[in-house]
């Protein structure tokens, strides 16, 4: 896991937006805008006043550097933040400052110069209840504000902000040297004598120094700052002085914040500025709220825009990192928090987070490493992955897996590797595609097997490597052919973990071999699976095949730019069904036309959610029809039927298979069959449980409903059934309800008046 952590230090989540970085006062623009947007003008005004000190003065003099850097300049016009600040003033009835009832602090600060920078510093220090003394060589405060504003405007603002504060003011008192203040007992001095004033040795290169035990700080126009920056300097230096008095450290804060903000391009859309109806340019409340609504709220949120996981859980990568680290630390779950157990098993492993993050943060990689760590510590919640591992084992077992070369072929130039899901979803597509392949290459072999990615997604690296080893043995047995794959996820797995095995996707070869007869037509949108990102060859091949079939394509702009997962990836639908549904609905909403895909999982996920979708091979080989969406039980049966049909057609062999014999029929309605599918309960397991209940007599009979209830533990899961006997000799069991859970029940010695056989499980 450690190799994924360093880049998290570069996360831009907390980077300030461009406007805030340009603002001399570092106004929290996002917070200010949010308050205006919802009509909370008083709260917005307080945010503004707390940042600028003198809100009326600043609202008149600010030259709005934020507008110069606003990304909206690229599309229409910058947010008129200056006008919004004036609106917060106009629509706030009580603009008096807050009267803080604080005790007087130890510490005496002298301020040389009662211009606007000195007054700003004095205001903040007086609010903190320091003893503040101002020296002004002229007979009035305000400095060069007298040349810029009507005195009634700025004096009223100054007096209002100092309404609840006290300070000593010495007018007509020019300070020409630090020695002149010896004996006054100052702990700190702020020199704000203005442009051309006495600098006492201060300059931009040395804005602060120690004079004995007194900290001396300079700022404002004395150091070449503009009026607005001089005000900001005074506020900033009050913080530096406060810090000096507390710690003894001379720290001069940055005069300008920098930002590494990266704006998500999808946020850049045209939204014309709000034009005030007032001739003076002032916004009404409604106009101000509308203008605030234009703000894109600049934030590096590429992960939130593109990653379904962060959007669903409403968490940023830094928090997810912390929760994953807490969850995967060695130790018992009983004695420490494991906040990310479900999240770790929810990620679709699509890789889009890494592709879109400007700092190359691989959140998906960290989550996969966390799954490995959890598995090694035996802390993975086994129900999240147990079904998928059992399903993989079945796909790689004797009833479904096979490796064959054509009869008489010494070695194969190519071999078809359709993957475990295509045959489960639609066995006819595999059968006809292999027939087509044999027509192009009579030596083409066949490997029916799962690539092992369910084991990798479960964090079981040992099992994953075992599956890869078995695939390599099969590949070598066929003479090391080029594997023609039907699944992009298999392609990505082989490229990463079996790079010495040559592979290609079948669809690219289909284009090379020429068009197939396919009078399909229709309008579709190609849904590129997430595993196909970067595979430009296969993406082009799919579109060429569709065009050859007479299909009219309507592009999915977002999906083609950044192919997202349908929700199947990572196999998190058991760990978090709500997330899988959330993702499927998001993908469906991205296009109106039916989807044409080349991943059978994508097709079946969309069909399950009510979206018309077909697999590319259905254009050429028919398939089971647009409504077919097999249940998990049917998918298992399809694998058996596929192997049986392949052996019969191409090798004229009859498949030998052992099937469990039951002396009853199990009936159920469609709603219960759908429930079993949703809960990932196989119908075979229901046969097993009912047979056990009948053989053991471990049931509860309800006379009122004429039903039997019982359970059995299979593997690590306990299954419950409710059924009724029907038909001749009661050989039909009508299943009425079923469910499963992780409970392990200690068997009773006596069951319904009979001694139970405790050896039966």
Secondary structure as GFF3:
##gff-version 3
##sequence-region A 1 761
A	DSSP	alpha_helix	2	5	.	.	.	ID=ss1
A	DSSP	three_ten_helix	6	10	.	.	.	ID=ss2
A	DSSP	alpha_helix	18	22	.	.	.	ID=ss3
A	DSSP	alpha_helix	29	37	.	.	.	ID=ss4
A	DSSP	alpha_helix	41	52	.	.	.	ID=ss5
A	DSSP	alpha_helix	55	61	.	.	.	ID=ss6
A	DSSP	alpha_helix	65	69	.	.	.	ID=ss7
A	DSSP	three_ten_helix	71	74	.	.	.	ID=ss8
A	DSSP	alpha_helix	81	90	.	.	.	ID=ss9
A	DSSP	beta_strand	108	112	.	.	.	ID=ss10
A	DSSP	alpha_helix	116	127	.	.	.	ID=ss11
A	DSSP	beta_strand	131	135	.	.	.	ID=ss12
A	DSSP	three_ten_helix	143	147	.	.	.	ID=ss13
A	DSSP	alpha_helix	151	161	.	.	.	ID=ss14
A	DSSP	beta_strand	168	170	.	.	.	ID=ss15
A	DSSP	three_ten_helix	178	181	.	.	.	ID=ss16
A	DSSP	beta_strand	188	191	.	.	.	ID=ss17
A	DSSP	beta_strand	208	211	.	.	.	ID=ss18
A	DSSP	beta_strand	214	218	.	.	.	ID=ss19
A	DSSP	three_ten_helix	220	223	.	.	.	ID=ss20
A	DSSP	alpha_helix	227	247	.	.	.	ID=ss21
A	DSSP	three_ten_helix	265	267	.	.	.	ID=ss22
A	DSSP	alpha_helix	285	293	.	.	.	ID=ss23
A	DSSP	alpha_helix	302	306	.	.	.	ID=ss24
A	DSSP	alpha_helix	308	313	.	.	.	ID=ss25
A	DSSP	alpha_helix	317	328	.	.	.	ID=ss26
A	DSSP	alpha_helix	341	344	.	.	.	ID=ss27
A	DSSP	alpha_helix	352	356	.	.	.	ID=ss28
A	DSSP	alpha_helix	363	376	.	.	.	ID=ss29
A	DSSP	alpha_helix	383	395	.	.	.	ID=ss30
A	DSSP	beta_strand	402	404	.	.	.	ID=ss31
A	DSSP	beta_strand	414	417	.	.	.	ID=ss32
A	DSSP	alpha_helix	420	425	.	.	.	ID=ss33
A	DSSP	alpha_helix	427	440	.	.	.	ID=ss34
A	DSSP	beta_strand	445	448	.	.	.	ID=ss35
A	DSSP	alpha_helix	453	457	.	.	.	ID=ss36
A	DSSP	alpha_helix	461	477	.	.	.	ID=ss37
A	DSSP	beta_strand	482	485	.	.	.	ID=ss38
A	DSSP	alpha_helix	488	497	.	.	.	ID=ss39
A	DSSP	beta_strand	503	505	.	.	.	ID=ss40
A	DSSP	alpha_helix	506	513	.	.	.	ID=ss41
A	DSSP	beta_strand	523	527	.	.	.	ID=ss42
A	DSSP	three_ten_helix	530	532	.	.	.	ID=ss43
A	DSSP	alpha_helix	536	548	.	.	.	ID=ss44
A	DSSP	beta_strand	552	553	.	.	.	ID=ss45
A	DSSP	alpha_helix	557	561	.	.	.	ID=ss46
A	DSSP	three_ten_helix	569	571	.	.	.	ID=ss47
A	DSSP	alpha_helix	577	588	.	.	.	ID=ss48
A	DSSP	beta_strand	594	597	.	.	.	ID=ss49
A	DSSP	alpha_helix	600	608	.	.	.	ID=ss50
A	DSSP	beta_strand	613	615	.	.	.	ID=ss51
A	DSSP	alpha_helix	618	621	.	.	.	ID=ss52
A	DSSP	alpha_helix	632	651	.	.	.	ID=ss53
A	DSSP	beta_strand	665	667	.	.	.	ID=ss54
A	DSSP	alpha_helix	670	678	.	.	.	ID=ss55
A	DSSP	alpha_helix	683	696	.	.	.	ID=ss56
A	DSSP	beta_strand	700	702	.	.	.	ID=ss57
A	DSSP	beta_strand	707	714	.	.	.	ID=ss58
A	DSSP	beta_strand	717	726	.	.	.	ID=ss59
A	DSSP	three_ten_helix	728	730	.	.	.	ID=ss60
A	DSSP	beta_strand	732	741	.	.	.	ID=ss61
A	DSSP	beta_strand	750	751	.	.	.	ID=ss62
A	DSSP	beta_strand	754	755	.	.	.	ID=ss63
###
